[in-house]
């Protein structure tokens, strides 16, 4: 990478301080958690509009699918050897297409930063975790393509990036005993947008929207050993970034996402 990307990446792994101090990053995470309100209640399947059940599969109706519902729940029966039991039945989530996870990166004072998002998700035991800049299921991508539908923040920056700005691109299989044939498109995109470091305040000061912060890889890495701070998609992208510190960017055939 003759343009200095790898050198900026190396500095990001060792930088004593980034656009925000470590204390500011932790304060921001706590502040976003206090502002996110999550309510959970149990409802019967028959009381969930937009879903249908045919006896073996719970899937979105045609109308609901256009609103971004991008998965179905299927029942499977498994037979195997060498496990605690030889056979069992269980529900699994089957995505209806390829998801997208992408980090926007930028050099701030010669140090590579990644734009993290504080994202509340179902199942988070502490309300939210740090996620990629853009994290979309296939249904969200499909619905965003319709005129007038809301588009996730920074989605256009990722999808319209020039080829030389795409530092990593690969389609990966999503690991998990509850996921059936799940695939995700993982991208690392460098932006040349005018970004600057911010003042140490939970309200920002660096120009980022409230749910986003520029972090160095060292700051992200310090959170990885702790539970409930970094979600699975962000962990996978960080591993991809670490690989770029020692090897050229990996490229994979494009999967249509637009």
Residue pairs with C-beta under 8 A, 6 or more apart in sequence:
1 248
1 249
4 107
5 112
5 167
5 190
5 244
6 244
6 245
8 107
8 110
8 111
8 112
9 112
9 217
9 241
9 244
9 245
10 245
11 110
11 111
11 112
12 18
12 111
12 112
12 113
12 216
12 217
12 218
13 216
13 217
13 218
13 221
13 245
14 218
15 111
15 216
15 218
18 108
18 111
18 113
18 197
18 214
18 215
18 216
18 218
18 219
19 108
19 113
19 195
19 196
19 197
19 198
19 206
19 213
19 214
19 215
20 28
20 197
20 198
20 200
20 206
20 213
20 214
20 215
21 200
22 219
22 222
23 200
24 200
24 201
24 202
25 213
25 215
25 219
27 202
28 118
28 202
28 213
29 118
29 130
29 229
31 202
32 118
32 128
32 210
32 211
33 118
33 126
33 127
33 128
36 118
36 120
36 127
36 128
38 120
38 124
38 127
45 51
45 53
45 58
49 64
50 60
50 61
50 63
50 64
50 67
50 69
51 58
51 59
51 60
51 61
51 64
51 69
52 58
52 59
52 60
52 61
56 74
56 75
57 72
57 73
57 74
57 75
58 72
58 73
59 72
59 73
60 69
60 70
60 71
60 72
60 96
60 139
65 96
65 139
65 142
66 142
66 143
66 146
67 139
67 143
68 137
68 139
68 140
68 142
68 143
69 139
70 95
70 96
70 97
70 99
70 137
70 138
70 139
70 140
70 142
71 93
71 94
71 95
71 96
71 137
71 139
72 93
72 94
72 96
73 91
73 92
73 93
73 94
74 91
74 92
74 94
74 180
75 89
75 90
75 91
75 92
76 89
76 90
76 91
76 92
76 180
77 87
77 88
77 89
78 87
78 88
78 89
78 90
79 86
79 87
80 86
80 87
90 178
91 178
92 178
92 179
92 180
93 178
93 179
93 180
93 182
94 179
94 180
94 181
94 182
95 137
95 138
95 174
95 179
95 181
95 182
95 183
96 138
96 139
97 137
97 138
97 139
97 141
97 142
98 138
98 171
98 183
98 184
98 185
98 255
98 257
99 135
99 136
99 137
99 138
99 141
99 174
99 182
99 183
99 184
99 185
100 134
100 135
100 136
100 141
100 158
100 184
100 185
100 187
100 257
101 132
101 134
101 135
101 136
101 184
101 185
101 186
101 187
101 233
101 234
101 236
101 237
102 132
102 133
102 134
102 135
102 154
102 158
102 186
102 187
102 188
102 189
102 237
103 114
103 115
103 132
103 133
103 187
103 188
103 189
103 234
103 237
103 241
104 114
104 115
104 133
104 134
104 154
104 157
104 158
104 189
104 190
104 191
105 112
105 113
105 114
105 115
105 167
105 188
105 189
105 190
105 191
105 241
106 112
106 113
106 115
106 190
106 191
106 192
106 193
106 195
106 214
107 113
107 190
108 195
108 196
108 197
108 214
109 197
111 216
112 216
112 217
113 195
113 214
113 215
113 216
114 133
114 214
114 215
114 216
114 217
114 220
114 241
115 133
115 154
115 208
115 212
115 213
115 214
115 215
116 130
116 131
116 132
116 133
116 212
116 213
116 214
116 215
116 220
116 234
117 130
117 131
117 132
117 133
117 135
117 153
117 211
117 212
118 128
118 129
118 130
118 131
118 211
118 212
118 213
119 128
119 129
119 130
119 131
119 135
119 211
119 231
120 127
120 128
121 128
121 129
121 131
121 231
124 228
124 231
125 228
126 228
129 228
129 229
129 230
129 231
129 234
130 215
130 220
130 223
130 229
130 230
130 231
130 234
131 231
131 233
131 234
132 233
132 234
132 237
133 153
133 154
133 158
133 212
134 152
134 153
134 154
134 155
134 158
135 152
135 233
136 144
136 152
136 155
140 152
141 257
143 149
144 150
144 151
144 152
144 155
145 258
153 209
153 212
157 189
157 191
157 193
158 187
158 189
159 257
159 258
161 189
161 191
165 189
165 190
165 191
165 192
166 187
166 188
166 189
166 249
166 251
167 188
167 189
167 190
167 244
167 249
168 186
168 187
168 188
168 240
168 241
168 243
168 244
168 249
168 250
168 251
169 185
169 186
169 187
169 188
169 249
169 250
169 251
169 252
169 254
170 185
170 186
170 240
170 250
170 251
170 252
171 183
171 184
171 185
171 186
171 252
171 253
171 255
172 183
172 184
172 186
172 236
173 182
173 183
174 182
174 183
174 184
176 182
184 233
184 236
185 255
185 257
186 233
186 236
186 237
186 240
188 237
188 240
188 241
188 244
188 249
195 206
195 207
195 214
196 206
196 207
197 206
197 214
198 204
198 205
198 206
198 207
198 208
198 214
199 205
199 206
203 210
204 210
206 213
206 214
208 214
217 238
217 241
217 242
220 230
220 234
220 238
221 238
223 229
223 230
224 230
224 235
224 238
230 238
240 250
243 250
